[in-house]
């Protein structure tokens, strides 16, 4: 199967030439497919952030090869992978970056290790596998090279998976973790909209958000403007997750939260 699109996600930033070089490698091998630059400002080496960006985005993209490189283990014995999902393919390191996105694409069907020299550059740098290993693999996949040709099949049970954030719900209380912090300072939580409903919270309910020893009054709403003044609002975001925001402000700055921090939401009865 060939693809007309390749999505590209990294922590490379946009100040250097790394992104352009990788796209150039793709174009030399597969000049036909177009590239969607999903994000190149994932915080350096933040695999959890990269995985969240990728998993939230891929259901809205056309059928594609999803090339993702957030790779603090580059040059070590961590594996490079091709993952085949029901609705696309993914290329990147075996560090947990790809698995959630594969599940979001209808489920993981097969995995292969990138070992075949024919589908990488002739010389492989120890520190730039994005250019020398992953970009060529993505290009060849887009051109229709079967995933099984890239190397031996990998048991999906052996893939590195990121720890699942915990969420617990009781009437009037929701305990969860920060899953993602976006550039606006909104705090996406691991809890879902269904979890919020199960807690008994309704729009307009007053709540207390407890994080890192602080307790901040919040309002349950549907959008940012439902907050009281410049106060905190608890809402279900576009990814169907519970989130904390400050209208025209930053919840991350207000609360000092980061990925993995526990958040307890207490709702008035």
URWOGI-V945780 format. One record per pair of residues at least 12 apart in sequence whose ideal C-beta (glycine too) atoms are under 7 Angstrom apart, sorted by the first residue. I is the first residue (numbers start at 1). GAP is how many residues later the second one is. D is the distance in whole Angstrom. If there is no record, write none. Layout:
BEGIN
i;gap;d
I;GAP;D
I;GAP;D
END
This chain:
BEGIN
i;gap;d
1;143;6
2;140;6
2;141;6
2;142;4
3;30;6
3;60;6
3;61;5
3;62;5
3;139;4
4;29;6
4;30;7
5;28;6
5;29;6
5;31;6
5;57;5
5;58;7
5;59;4
6;20;6
6;27;5
6;29;5
6;58;6
6;59;5
6;61;6
6;132;5
6;136;5
7;29;4
7;31;5
7;54;6
7;57;5
7;59;5
7;60;7
8;27;6
8;28;7
8;29;5
8;30;6
8;59;5
9;29;4
9;30;5
9;33;7
9;41;6
9;44;6
9;45;5
9;59;4
10;30;5
10;32;7
10;59;5
10;60;7
10;120;7
11;31;4
11;32;7
11;33;5
11;34;6
11;35;7
11;39;6
11;59;5
12;28;5
13;27;6
13;28;6
14;26;6
18;112;7
19;21;5
21;110;5
22;108;5
22;109;5
22;113;4
23;12;6
25;106;6
25;110;4
25;111;6
25;114;7
26;109;5
26;112;6
26;113;4
29;107;6
29;110;4
29;111;6
29;114;7
30;109;4
30;112;5
30;113;5
33;109;4
36;25;6
38;15;7
38;19;6
39;14;5
42;28;5
45;25;7
45;27;4
46;24;7
47;23;5
47;48;5
47;49;6
47;50;5
47;115;7
48;114;6
48;211;6
49;131;7
49;210;7
50;18;6
50;20;4
50;47;5
51;45;6
51;46;5
51;49;5
51;111;6
52;127;6
52;128;4
54;12;7
54;14;5
54;43;7
54;47;4
55;45;4
55;46;5
55;49;5
56;183;5
58;30;7
58;43;5
58;46;5
58;47;6
59;45;5
63;24;6
63;25;6
64;24;5
65;23;7
65;24;5
65;26;6
65;73;5
65;76;5
65;77;5
66;22;6
66;24;5
66;35;6
67;24;5
67;25;7
67;67;6
67;68;7
67;71;4
68;22;7
68;24;4
68;29;5
68;30;6
69;23;6
69;61;4
69;65;6
70;27;6
71;22;4
71;24;7
71;58;7
73;20;6
73;22;6
74;53;6
74;55;5
75;51;4
75;52;6
78;15;6
78;16;6
78;17;6
79;15;4
79;34;5
80;13;6
80;33;7
80;34;4
80;49;6
80;53;5
80;54;6
81;13;5
81;17;7
81;30;6
81;31;7
81;32;6
81;33;6
81;73;7
82;30;5
82;32;6
82;55;6
82;59;7
82;65;5
82;68;5
83;15;5
83;19;5
83;25;6
83;28;5
84;25;5
84;26;4
84;63;5
85;17;4
85;20;4
85;21;6
85;22;6
85;23;6
85;24;6
86;19;6
86;20;3
86;21;5
86;23;6
87;18;4
87;19;4
88;17;5
89;52;5
89;58;6
90;12;6
91;43;5
91;46;5
91;47;5
91;50;7
92;42;6
94;65;6
94;66;5
95;65;5
96;64;5
96;65;6
96;66;4
99;60;6
99;62;5
108;48;6
110;37;7
110;43;7
111;42;7
111;43;4
111;45;5
111;48;6
112;35;5
112;36;6
112;38;5
112;39;5
112;40;7
112;41;6
112;42;6
113;38;4
113;39;6
113;41;5
114;19;6
114;23;5
114;36;5
114;37;6
115;36;4
115;37;7
116;33;6
116;34;5
116;35;5
119;17;6
119;18;5
119;21;5
119;26;7
119;31;6
120;12;6
120;13;5
120;16;5
120;17;7
121;15;6
137;13;6
165;12;4
165;14;6
165;25;4
167;23;5
167;24;5
167;28;6
169;26;5
169;29;5
169;30;5
171;28;7
171;29;5
172;27;6
172;28;6
172;94;7
172;95;5
172;97;6
173;26;6
173;91;7
173;93;6
174;17;6
174;21;6
174;22;7
174;25;5
174;91;4
175;87;7
175;89;5
176;13;5
176;14;5
176;15;4
176;87;6
177;12;7
177;13;5
177;83;6
177;84;7
177;85;6
177;86;7
178;79;5
178;80;7
178;81;5
178;82;6
178;83;5
178;85;6
179;62;7
179;80;7
180;79;7
181;71;5
181;76;7
181;77;7
181;78;6
184;66;7
185;65;3
185;66;5
185;67;4
185;68;6
186;57;5
186;58;7
186;59;4
186;65;6
187;56;6
187;57;4
187;64;5
187;65;6
187;70;5
188;49;6
188;51;7
188;53;5
188;55;5
189;52;6
189;53;5
189;54;6
189;74;6
191;50;7
191;51;4
192;48;6
192;49;6
192;50;7
193;43;4
193;47;5
193;49;7
195;47;7
196;40;6
196;46;5
199;68;6
200;67;6
201;19;5
201;66;5
202;18;7
203;17;6
203;18;6
203;19;6
204;15;7
204;16;7
205;15;4
205;62;5
205;63;6
206;13;6
206;62;5
207;13;6
207;27;6
207;58;6
207;59;6
207;60;5
207;61;7
208;58;5
209;23;6
209;25;7
209;35;6
209;54;6
209;56;6
210;54;4
210;56;7
211;44;5
211;46;5
211;50;6
211;52;5
212;44;6
212;45;7
212;49;6
214;41;6
216;16;5
216;38;7
216;39;6
217;14;7
218;13;7
218;14;4
218;15;6
218;16;5
219;12;6
219;14;5
220;14;5
221;12;5
221;14;5
222;13;6
223;12;6
224;21;5
224;23;4
225;22;6
227;19;7
227;20;5
230;16;6
230;17;6
230;18;7
230;19;6
232;12;6
232;14;6
232;19;6
232;22;7
233;12;5
233;14;7
234;31;6
END
